[in-house]
Amino acid sequence: MNPITAIYRDFRACFERDPAARTPLGFLEVIFLYPGLHAIAAHRISHLFYRLKIPFFPRLVSQLVRFFTGIEIHPGAKIGPGLFIDHGMGVVIGETTEIGENVTLYQGVTLGGTGTERGKRHPTLGNNVVVGAGAKVLGNIKLGNNVKVGAGSVVVHAVPDLCTVVGVPAEIVRKGGQRVAELNLDHGDLPDPVKALKNRIRLLQKEMEALEAQLLDPHKKPDPS
């Protein structure tokens, strides 16, 4: 897909996924006041020069964009059309990152590496992925299509299609076999894996107490609760 068509898809994504853009002056606001769109548009151009192996200039563009928007996208990153970066401050996208179509990233997201290894060292995101505010996706891992990453999560393992992950490190808390008709941006309404773990520990503690009581008094009947 040529950069102009991709930029248009990015532009349309702002209206599709940001309720604030649907105002009488939304068209002008998106063009002039959306740093996420500015960063993506500049990346489309710098990536073209990067593929042509033109030195220095692509990185210069990315650093200028970082200065003005707070969003750092390495010119080597491969980004599909329809990317929407909401607010965007602190977003970092590494050199070997690959992003599918219609992906949404919130502020503070990092798509980064885990060390100094060479080659493919950044994540690959499928289509229709939503990554919540402050989440980190690290290493050469793949997030499948329609994956949702909860805010503040740290993802270091691959995630299959149609899954929701939350936590540090992130765990799968939802799986869906049905087709997803549209993006669900309510990434604050997610299950709490820490709470679930605490409940499991309490149950295990009760079982241990029951076993200890039975060892001390073998004739005592175990508590059915």
One Martini backbone bead per residue (centre of mass of N, CA, C, O) as a GRO file, in nm:
protein
  225
    1MET     BB    1   0.095   0.037   0.023
    2ASN     BB    2   0.071   0.354  -0.012
    3PRO     BB    3   0.119   0.630   0.187
    4ILE     BB    4  -0.142   0.787   0.120
    5THR     BB    5  -0.347   0.564   0.179
    6ALA     BB    6  -0.253   0.511   0.471
    7ILE     BB    7  -0.307   0.797   0.580
    8TYR     BB    8  -0.609   0.793   0.526
    9ARG     BB    9  -0.668   0.556   0.717
   10ASP     BB   10  -0.564   0.701   0.968
   11PHE     BB   11  -0.762   0.935   0.954
   12ARG     BB   12  -1.024   0.762   0.978
   13ALA     BB   13  -0.956   0.634   1.258
   14CYS     BB   14  -1.008   0.884   1.431
   15PHE     BB   15  -1.324   0.879   1.387
   16GLU     BB   16  -1.382   0.576   1.466
   17ARG     BB   17  -1.207   0.594   1.775
   18ASP     BB   18  -1.287   0.913   1.837
   19PRO     BB   19  -1.527   1.104   1.983
   20ALA     BB   20  -1.380   1.392   1.973
   21ALA     BB   21  -1.389   1.410   1.643
   22ARG     BB   22  -1.721   1.455   1.651
   23THR     BB   23  -1.721   1.755   1.525
   24PRO     BB   24  -1.758   2.032   1.336
   25LEU     BB   25  -1.414   2.052   1.362
   26GLY     BB   26  -1.279   1.766   1.330
   27PHE     BB   27  -1.116   1.783   1.071
   28LEU     BB   28  -0.916   2.006   1.175
   29GLU     BB   29  -0.825   1.875   1.436
   30VAL     BB   30  -0.691   1.625   1.318
   31ILE     BB   31  -0.485   1.768   1.133
   32PHE     BB   32  -0.361   1.983   1.369
   33LEU     BB   33  -0.416   1.815   1.680
   34TYR     BB   34  -0.287   1.517   1.605
   35PRO     BB   35   0.000   1.361   1.693
   36GLY     BB   36  -0.047   1.073   1.593
   37LEU     BB   37  -0.088   1.147   1.295
   38HIS     BB   38   0.180   1.294   1.253
   39ALA     BB   39   0.365   1.051   1.321
   40ILE     BB   40   0.260   0.857   1.104
   41ALA     BB   41   0.301   1.029   0.852
   42ALA     BB   42   0.608   1.060   0.890
   43HIS     BB   43   0.668   0.757   0.885
   44ARG     BB   44   0.582   0.692   0.597
   45ILE     BB   45   0.815   0.859   0.478
   46SER     BB   46   1.067   0.749   0.631
   47HIS     BB   47   1.024   0.451   0.543
   48LEU     BB   48   1.076   0.496   0.246
   49PHE     BB   49   1.373   0.588   0.283
   50TYR     BB   50   1.466   0.337   0.435
   51ARG     BB   51   1.413   0.135   0.196
   52LEU     BB   52   1.624   0.312   0.013
   53LYS     BB   53   1.885   0.357   0.195
   54ILE     BB   54   1.876   0.632   0.335
   55PRO     BB   55   2.068   0.815   0.523
   56PHE     BB   56   1.974   0.979   0.833
   57PHE     BB   57   1.696   1.109   0.752
   58PRO     BB   58   1.492   0.914   0.891
   59ARG     BB   59   1.600   0.970   1.184
   60LEU     BB   60   1.555   1.271   1.181
   61VAL     BB   61   1.250   1.262   1.155
   62SER     BB   62   1.191   1.092   1.413
   63GLN     BB   63   1.321   1.302   1.614
   64LEU     BB   64   1.141   1.541   1.545
   65VAL     BB   65   0.877   1.403   1.617
   66ARG     BB   66   0.951   1.345   1.911
   67PHE     BB   67   0.979   1.645   1.996
   68PHE     BB   68   0.673   1.736   1.906
   69THR     BB   69   0.499   1.457   2.023
   70GLY     BB   70   0.632   1.205   2.201
   71ILE     BB   71   0.681   1.012   1.946
   72GLU     BB   72   0.854   0.696   1.879
   73ILE     BB   73   0.946   0.598   1.541
   74HIS     BB   74   1.097   0.382   1.372
   75PRO     BB   75   1.162   0.367   1.031
   76GLY     BB   76   1.163   0.036   1.026
   77ALA     BB   77   0.882   0.012   1.086
   78LYS     BB   78   0.590  -0.193   1.028
   79ILE     BB   79   0.284  -0.030   0.914
   80GLY     BB   80  -0.031  -0.047   0.897
   81PRO     BB   81  -0.330   0.048   0.833
   82GLY     BB   82  -0.519   0.225   1.080
   83LEU     BB   83  -0.359   0.375   1.285
   84PHE     BB   84  -0.414   0.454   1.643
   85ILE     BB   85  -0.300   0.731   1.846
   86ASP     BB   86  -0.380   0.803   2.169
   87HIS     BB   87  -0.225   1.098   2.234
   88GLY     BB   88   0.097   0.940   2.266
   89MET     BB   89   0.261   0.994   2.497
   90GLY     BB   90   0.542   0.772   2.511
   91VAL     BB   91   0.556   0.634   2.249
   92VAL     BB   92   0.719   0.318   2.144
   93ILE     BB   93   0.874   0.205   1.827
   94GLY     BB   94   1.054  -0.031   1.700
   95GLU     BB   95   1.237  -0.135   1.430
   96THR     BB   96   1.105  -0.457   1.415
   97THR     BB   97   0.826  -0.376   1.403
   98GLU     BB   98   0.490  -0.520   1.356
   99ILE     BB   99   0.186  -0.385   1.210
  100GLY     BB  100  -0.122  -0.405   1.152
  101GLU     BB  101  -0.450  -0.353   1.112
  102ASN     BB  102  -0.632  -0.153   1.311
  103VAL     BB  103  -0.458  -0.022   1.539
  104THR     BB  104  -0.439   0.048   1.902
  105LEU     BB  105  -0.276   0.316   2.084
  106TYR     BB  106  -0.179   0.424   2.384
  107GLN     BB  107  -0.040   0.585   2.614
  108GLY     BB  108   0.285   0.458   2.692
  109VAL     BB  109   0.360   0.267   2.474
  110THR     BB  110   0.567  -0.035   2.428
  111LEU     BB  111   0.759  -0.158   2.141
  112GLY     BB  112   1.008  -0.374   2.240
  113GLY     BB  113   1.296  -0.491   2.365
  114THR     BB  114   1.530  -0.720   2.569
  115GLY     BB  115   1.805  -0.630   2.417
  116THR     BB  116   2.112  -0.664   2.198
  117GLU     BB  117   1.999  -0.805   1.977
  118ARG     BB  118   1.969  -0.910   1.658
  119GLY     BB  119   1.728  -0.851   1.450
  120LYS     BB  120   1.443  -0.985   1.554
  121ARG     BB  121   1.326  -0.785   1.860
  122HIS     BB  122   1.028  -0.723   1.800
  123PRO     BB  123   0.706  -0.703   1.777
  124THR     BB  124   0.398  -0.862   1.659
  125LEU     BB  125   0.098  -0.730   1.519
  126GLY     BB  126  -0.202  -0.770   1.445
  127ASN     BB  127  -0.523  -0.729   1.389
  128ASN     BB  128  -0.714  -0.536   1.599
  129VAL     BB  129  -0.532  -0.415   1.814
  130VAL     BB  130  -0.525  -0.343   2.176
  131VAL     BB  131  -0.328  -0.100   2.365
  132GLY     BB  132  -0.293   0.004   2.664
  133ALA     BB  133  -0.203   0.213   2.892
  134GLY     BB  134   0.142   0.151   2.962
  135ALA     BB  135   0.207  -0.077   2.790
  136LYS     BB  136   0.422  -0.375   2.738
  137VAL     BB  137   0.588  -0.502   2.442
  138LEU     BB  138   0.833  -0.769   2.447
  139GLY     BB  139   0.993  -0.877   2.189
  140ASN     BB  140   0.983  -1.170   1.977
  141ILE     BB  141   0.650  -1.142   1.947
  142LYS     BB  142   0.303  -1.250   1.913
  143LEU     BB  143   0.001  -1.084   1.828
  144GLY     BB  144  -0.291  -1.146   1.750
  145ASN     BB  145  -0.593  -1.118   1.650
  146ASN     BB  146  -0.794  -0.934   1.856
  147VAL     BB  147  -0.614  -0.817   2.075
  148LYS     BB  148  -0.600  -0.740   2.432
  149VAL     BB  149  -0.433  -0.488   2.634
  150GLY     BB  150  -0.391  -0.395   2.935
  151ALA     BB  151  -0.331  -0.161   3.142
  152GLY     BB  152   0.010  -0.196   3.248
  153SER     BB  153   0.113  -0.422   3.094
  154VAL     BB  154   0.340  -0.718   3.049
  155VAL     BB  155   0.453  -0.852   2.743
  156VAL     BB  156   0.651  -1.179   2.681
  157HIS     BB  157   0.429  -1.343   2.526
  158ALA     BB  158   0.246  -1.502   2.329
  159VAL     BB  159  -0.076  -1.430   2.157
  160PRO     BB  160  -0.362  -1.526   2.068
  161ASP     BB  161  -0.638  -1.508   1.930
  162LEU     BB  162  -0.895  -1.359   2.098
  163CYS     BB  163  -0.741  -1.206   2.342
  164THR     BB  164  -0.697  -1.124   2.692
  165VAL     BB  165  -0.448  -0.922   2.864
  166VAL     BB  166  -0.309  -0.915   3.204
  167GLY     BB  167  -0.040  -0.790   3.372
  168VAL     BB  168   0.265  -0.888   3.582
  169PRO     BB  169   0.277  -1.073   3.387
  170ALA     BB  170   0.091  -1.149   3.133
  171GLU     BB  171  -0.244  -1.284   3.118
  172ILE     BB  172  -0.492  -1.486   3.025
  173VAL     BB  173  -0.856  -1.389   3.068
  174ARG     BB  174  -0.952  -1.412   2.761
  175LYS     BB  175  -1.166  -1.606   2.536
  176GLY     BB  176  -1.256  -1.618   2.180
  177GLY     BB  177  -1.448  -1.774   1.911
  178GLN     BB  178  -1.570  -1.531   1.806
  179ARG     BB  179  -1.640  -1.286   1.605
  180VAL     BB  180  -1.524  -0.961   1.567
  181ALA     BB  181  -1.694  -0.672   1.474
  182GLU     BB  182  -1.554  -0.475   1.691
  183LEU     BB  183  -1.406  -0.248   1.875
  184ASN     BB  184  -1.300  -0.248   2.222
  185LEU     BB  185  -1.213   0.044   2.422
  186ASP     BB  186  -1.279  -0.081   2.718
  187HIS     BB  187  -0.982  -0.131   2.890
  188GLY     BB  188  -1.090  -0.097   3.200
  189ASP     BB  189  -1.283  -0.362   3.159
  190LEU     BB  190  -1.112  -0.592   3.345
  191PRO     BB  191  -0.983  -0.846   3.471
  192ASP     BB  192  -0.834  -0.965   3.787
  193PRO     BB  193  -0.561  -1.166   3.843
  194VAL     BB  194  -0.486  -1.101   4.139
  195LYS     BB  195  -0.756  -1.170   4.268
  196ALA     BB  196  -0.766  -1.462   4.169
  197LEU     BB  197  -0.505  -1.551   4.317
  198LYS     BB  198  -0.602  -1.490   4.606
  199ASN     BB  199  -0.836  -1.693   4.603
  200ARG     BB  200  -0.659  -1.945   4.562
  201ILE     BB  201  -0.490  -1.914   4.821
  202ARG     BB  202  -0.723  -1.934   5.021
  203LEU     BB  203  -0.813  -2.220   4.942
  204LEU     BB  204  -0.538  -2.355   5.002
  205GLN     BB  205  -0.528  -2.276   5.304
  206LYS     BB  206  -0.781  -2.431   5.391
  207GLU     BB  207  -0.679  -2.712   5.308
  208MET     BB  208  -0.431  -2.712   5.497
  209GLU     BB  209  -0.584  -2.679   5.764
  210ALA     BB  210  -0.751  -2.938   5.734
  211LEU     BB  211  -0.508  -3.134   5.725
  212GLU     BB  212  -0.382  -3.058   5.999
  213ALA     BB  213  -0.631  -3.130   6.171
  214GLN     BB  214  -0.634  -3.433   6.084
  215LEU     BB  215  -0.350  -3.507   6.194
  216LEU     BB  216  -0.411  -3.433   6.495
  217ASP     BB  217  -0.724  -3.554   6.433
  218PRO     BB  218  -0.824  -3.839   6.283
  219HIS     BB  219  -1.137  -3.851   6.407
  220LYS     BB  220  -1.194  -3.598   6.267
  221LYS     BB  221  -1.408  -3.441   6.078
  222PRO     BB  222  -1.428  -3.280   5.802
  223ASP     BB  223  -1.485  -2.974   5.677
  224PRO     BB  224  -1.709  -2.905   5.421
  225SER     BB  225  -1.613  -2.591   5.373
   0.00000   0.00000   0.00000
